[in-house]
């Protein structure tokens, strides 16, 4: 079974400039824009914004 293009794998990169990233999936129909989540950055030791990379 092929992976759906409706829920692609996306990389979330830290905006703090530490280089830390998370990998997740998103639904393109509900979120067509770039995904932005507030997540924990262990390098910065704080919660920072993570933005979707393309």
GIHU-V798756 format. One record per helix or strand of 3 or more residues. SS is the DSSP state (H for helix, E for strand). FROM is the first residue (numbers start at 1). TO is the last residue. If there is no record, write none. Layout:
# GIHU-V798756
SS_FROM_TO / SS_FROM_TO
This chain:
# GIHU-V798756
H_5_7 / E_9_14 / E_21_25 / E_36_41 / E_46_53
